[in-house]
Amino acid sequence: MPSDTKATDIDLTPGTAKSDIVVFLYNNPGSGFSAGDIHDRLDIASGTVKTSLTRLNNDGLIRKTEDGAYHALGHRDDLRRYVGSLNQLERMFAVKNYDEHTNIDGPQLEDIDEDELDAEITALEAERNQE
């Protein structure tokens, strides 16, 4: 049985099943969840949930109690920081209305007359050459 006190490197990639499970458990630190609960809440394939939970438990990132419930570890400050960072990014991108800066349906640039543009470039180049 793996020890929940061993120090391990965090080998998680945001957006993967393992990362999503860690985020879920560490966002609910006082609760334990069965593999079925996690499957239902995260909509991850049952086999993927079971495999991920086994690996996370074996790697010391979560713990499994005798009743079969999976829990976040209280002493893993590194994982709490990881989850906090992901939560902050989610809040940051959810709150900001990026469409106001990237709205391609909004007014487009006015049509530019090529002759006017050429004349302006010529005038600017002449001004620069006089300096």
Backbone hydrogen bonds, N-H to C=O, Kabsch-Sander energy under -0.5 kcal/mol:
donor,donor_aa,acceptor,acceptor_aa,energy
6,K,3,S,-0.8
11,D,9,D,-0.7
16,T,13,T,-1.9
20,D,16,T,-2.9
21,I,17,A,-2.4
22,V,18,K,-2.3
23,V,19,S,-2.8
24,F,20,D,-2.4
25,L,21,I,-2.8
26,Y,22,V,-2.8
27,N,23,V,-1.6
28,N,24,F,-0.5
28,N,25,L,-0.9
31,S,28,N,-1.7
33,F,70,Y,-1.9
38,I,34,S,-2.2
39,H,35,A,-2.5
40,D,36,G,-2.5
41,R,37,D,-2.7
42,L,38,I,-2.6
43,D,39,H,-1.6
44,I,39,H,-0.7
49,V,45,A,-2.4
50,K,46,S,-2.5
51,T,47,G,-2.4
52,S,48,T,-2.6
53,L,49,V,-2.9
54,T,50,K,-2.1
55,R,51,T,-2.3
56,L,52,S,-3.0
57,N,53,L,-2.5
58,N,54,T,-2.7
59,D,55,R,-2.2
60,G,57,N,-1.3
61,L,56,L,-2.6
62,I,56,L,-1.0
63,R,71,H,-2.1
65,T,69,A,-2.8
68,G,65,T,-2.3
70,Y,33,F,-3.0
71,H,63,R,-2.6
73,L,61,L,-0.5
76,R,73,L,-1.0
77,D,75,H,-1.7
80,R,76,R,-1.9
81,R,77,D,-2.4
82,Y,78,D,-2.1
83,V,79,L,-2.7
84,G,80,R,-2.6
85,S,81,R,-2.5
86,L,82,Y,-2.1
87,N,83,V,-2.7
88,Q,84,G,-2.4
89,L,85,S,-2.4
90,E,86,L,-2.3
91,R,87,N,-2.4
92,M,88,Q,-2.8
93,F,89,L,-2.4
94,A,90,E,-1.9
95,V,91,R,-2.1
96,K,92,M,-1.5
98,Y,96,K,-1.2
100,E,97,N,-1.1
101,H,98,Y,-1.3
102,T,98,Y,-1.2
103,N,99,D,-0.9
104,I,102,T,-0.9
106,G,103,N,-0.6
113,D,111,D,-0.5
114,E,112,I,-0.5
117,L,113,D,-2.2
118,D,114,E,-2.7
119,A,115,D,-2.2
120,E,116,E,-2.2
121,I,117,L,-2.4
122,T,118,D,-2.4
123,A,119,A,-2.2
124,L,120,E,-2.3
125,E,121,I,-2.6
126,A,122,T,-2.2
127,E,123,A,-2.2
128,R,124,L,-2.3
129,N,125,E,-2.2
130,Q,126,A,-1.3
131,E,127,E,-0.7
131,E,128,R,-0.7
